[in-house]
Amino acid sequence: MNRREPDELLHRLAERQSSGRSDAVLSIDDASLEAYAEGRLSAAERLGVEAVLVDSASARSRLLELRGVDAAGPSPLLRRRVLEGIPRPRPRRRRRWQAAVAAIAAVLLAVLGLQLQAPEPLPANLDFEVRAFGIADERGTVAGDRVQALPDTILRFEVAPVDAAEADVAFGLYRCGKASCRRLAAADGLTVEAERGAALMFGRAEALLGSRAGSHVLWVVVARPGGLPHEIEVSSDQTLSAALSAEGRRRVIEQHIDLLAAP
């Protein structure tokens, strides 16, 4: 098969018309975009998401933003691979569809770029341990498996590899509900300092846990860079740990905290 020039993709896609629907109508949530990029959707669900991506510039931009992909576009090699798979076009019909055609072509290239740039799973022998500190640390005693904290207590989580370290890892702290888990960020009062395959995460207990006194659980998650989604859905047949680990692609360590009422 001969190599096809980029303008032949435009000729081929020029036969398709944009639906003309606005981005306001074509909204899609972050969880669906994450599931699409990670290949967790059914065929029917995937087609539905792709239909929105074709017509919605904001959806395309959000997809790239969530996965940390450079919006400037894929490499020349990836672009050539996409173009070589497009059949030869029919004669051009209308110039006015070129803008819509270019947007559709960008979606195809971006989607393939996401698939090729998806983070690799962590090695099976790479494990981590976490030490959590609350009131016990502030009072000079040794922190245990379960820590206590007052609303203003600074919770600290020290994450370190069990054996050999790998620098190419990212660290996150998740708070979960019944249907989803959300990664805490600077806006939630969390600070993450990572260096040489280890990390220190800390923040005020009330900011990280909420104001309700009682037992709480936070989840320390380690993955390759780009492998920590902002939100992770939990299906009815999944445990929180299974949803967070993504079939072993990420390491998950459960942390129990007792939030005490303010004196």
Secondary structure, DSSP 8 states (H G I E B T S, - for coil): -----HHHHHHHHTTS------TTTS---HHHHHHHHTT-S-HHHHHHHHHHHHH-HHHHHHHHHHHT--TT---HHHHHHHHHTS--------GGGHHHHHHHHHHHHHHHHHHHT------TT--EEEEEESHHHHTT----SEEEE-TT-EEEEEEEESSS--SS-EEEEEEE-SSEEEE--GGGT-EEEEETTEEEEEEEHHHHH-S--EEEEEEEEEESTT---SEEE--TT--HHHHHHTTTTSEEEEEEEEE----
